[in-house]
Structure formats: structure tokens, C-alpha cells
Amino acid sequence: MIGGFKESERIVSDALDAHVGSGTLLARRREDLKLLITTSFEDSDGTYGYRRVHADLSAWGVACGPELVRDLMRELDLQACQPRHGATASPRTAARPARSPIS
């Protein structure tokens, strides 16, 4: 027991405190993700959709789900250019190595 609490009660209490105070942290995390999403999208000349942007983020070591990436891209009004019928991918976008903006 620590200070009248069992260890499991302290863990739950800490989790609740973190949850209540996490609004600012979540907002900051979303803003950081928006910056990285915009970087990936702009590096692809606006051709990457949420799946490829998510793949870039994963390659950069950023943990997030594809649905979150899709939601944030909607908030940012980032829409991938759809290729014209019969168009082929340019060499730049076909085999672009994932470079990390995080150094």
C-alpha cells in the first residue's frame, strides 16, 4: 500500500489523471501529426492518399493508425490527385524512398 492506496488503485488513479489531463497532449500530438502528414503529402506533389502517407509515417517511425491519418487529411483538406485514365506513374513517385523529416 502506498499512501492508503493499493498499487492497483494507484495505477488506475494515475491513468485517470493522465486521461483527464491528456486533452492538451492529444491536441499537440494531432498538430504534430498534421505537420508530418502535410510534409509527406507535399513531398509526393499531392499524389499520395492516406494509405501512402500512413506508410511514410510508419517508415519514419511514427505510430498512428491509417484512419487517424485519413481523418487528419480531411481536416487539412488534403486530397490526392487522381491519375488520368491511361496515365503512368512518373519515376519520381513510383520509387520514391521514404525520407524522414525527423532528424
Secondary structure, DSSP 8 states (H G I E B T S, - for coil): -BTTB-HHHHHHHHHHHHHHTHHHHHHHHHHHHHHHHHHHHHHTTT---HHHHHHHHHHTT----HHHHHHHHHHTT-------TT----HHHHT-----S--
